[in-house]
Amino acid sequence: MNYQGIPANEMKTKFKGEAIYTAEVDDHFPQLSVKDTLYFAARARAPRQLPEGISSKCYARHLRDVSYDAVARITTR
């Protein structure tokens, strides 16, 4: 095993504490569209404090649309 080219024994001695293991369990929802997934992610990551007059739903819709448009531009070049 290596860590981006650094052998495990070197990582253990010279870079102790620089790498951690995080076990994750991801749930996948294949029935969601790309826009639904982006909206879900935007709602989950929305700041607690938004500018006055902007709801979390409005924020999430805007972030979803901007993200979707950016990805669409990259993938259609």
C-alpha positions, 0 to 999 in steps of 0.5 A: 500500500502507498499513499500517493507514492509514499510507501506505508513504512515511510508514511508511518514514520515521517508523516505520522498523523497526516493520514486518517481512515474514515469509514463511510456508508453512502446511501445512493438514490438512483431514482433521483435526477441530476437536478434533484441530487444537486438540490438535495446537496444544496439544501443540506449544505445551505448556510444557517444564516442567509441574507434577508429575504432569501429562503433556504429553498430559494438559495438551494434552487439557485445553487442547483441551477448554477451548478447544473449549468456549470456541469452542462457546459463542461460536459458538452464541450 
